[in-house]
Amino acid sequence: MRKNYSLKAACCSIIGHNYQISHVVNTRVYELCCSKCGKQMTNNIYGELVPLNDRYSKINQTLKEMARKRLKAKALLSYAQNV
């Protein structure tokens, strides 16, 4: 079975991807997308780029929710101290 490769994907495999940040999860974790071929990547706990799959998407959603709750709690604490 032969896979169909697009010209953009072939260009990326030769020249390299042009990753741009598509989504900021928290201060350390980003989701990246290649502007040429659309390949999506994220960084793992070791800081390495890994393909964005369902597992890493769920992890990123959980990290984002935890960061949001932590920021909200910090804001409430700060407000309580100022009152």
C-alpha positions as CSV (number, residue, x, y, z in Angstrom):
1,M,0.0,0.0,0.0
2,R,1.4,3.4,-1.0
3,K,0.7,6.6,0.9
4,N,-0.1,9.8,-0.9
5,Y,2.3,12.5,0.0
6,S,1.6,16.1,-0.8
7,L,4.2,18.4,-2.2
8,K,4.2,20.5,0.9
9,A,4.9,17.5,3.1
10,A,7.7,16.4,0.8
11,C,9.2,19.9,1.1
12,C,9.0,19.7,4.9
13,S,10.7,16.3,4.9
14,I,13.6,17.7,2.8
15,I,14.0,21.3,4.1
16,G,12.4,21.0,7.6
17,H,9.2,22.1,9.2
18,N,8.4,25.8,10.0
19,Y,6.6,25.4,13.4
20,Q,4.6,28.3,14.8
21,I,2.8,28.4,18.1
22,S,-0.8,27.6,17.5
23,H,-1.9,27.2,21.2
24,V,-0.4,28.2,24.5
25,V,-1.3,25.6,27.2
26,N,0.6,27.1,30.1
27,T,3.9,28.9,30.5
28,R,5.9,25.8,29.6
29,V,3.8,23.8,27.2
30,Y,2.8,24.9,23.7
31,E,1.1,23.3,20.7
32,L,2.9,23.9,17.5
33,C,1.7,23.7,13.9
34,C,3.8,23.6,10.7
35,S,2.8,26.5,8.5
36,K,3.7,24.5,5.4
37,C,2.2,21.0,5.9
38,G,-0.1,21.4,9.0
39,K,1.7,18.8,11.1
40,Q,0.9,19.4,14.8
41,M,3.4,18.9,17.6
42,T,3.6,19.6,21.3
43,N,6.4,19.3,23.9
44,N,6.4,16.6,26.5
45,I,7.6,16.7,30.1
46,Y,11.2,16.5,29.0
47,G,10.9,19.5,26.6
48,E,11.1,17.3,23.5
49,L,8.8,17.9,20.5
50,V,6.4,15.0,20.0
51,P,3.5,14.5,17.6
52,L,0.2,15.8,19.0
53,N,-2.1,12.8,19.4
54,D,-5.2,12.2,21.5
55,R,-3.1,11.3,24.6
56,Y,-1.1,14.6,24.5
57,S,-4.2,16.6,23.7
58,K,-5.9,15.3,26.8
59,I,-2.8,16.0,28.9
60,N,-2.6,19.5,27.5
61,Q,-6.3,20.2,28.3
62,T,-5.8,19.0,31.8
63,L,-2.7,21.2,32.3
64,K,-4.5,24.2,30.9
65,E,-7.4,23.6,33.3
66,M,-5.1,23.2,36.3
67,A,-3.2,26.4,35.3
68,R,-6.5,28.3,35.0
69,K,-7.6,27.1,38.5
70,R,-4.3,28.0,40.0
71,L,-4.4,31.5,38.5
72,K,-8.0,32.0,39.8
73,A,-7.1,30.9,43.3
74,K,-4.0,33.2,43.3
75,A,-6.2,36.1,42.2
76,L,-8.8,35.4,44.9
77,L,-6.1,35.1,47.6
78,S,-4.6,38.4,46.4
79,Y,-8.0,40.1,46.5
80,A,-8.7,38.7,50.0
81,Q,-5.4,40.1,51.3
82,N,-6.1,43.5,49.9
83,V,-9.6,43.8,51.5
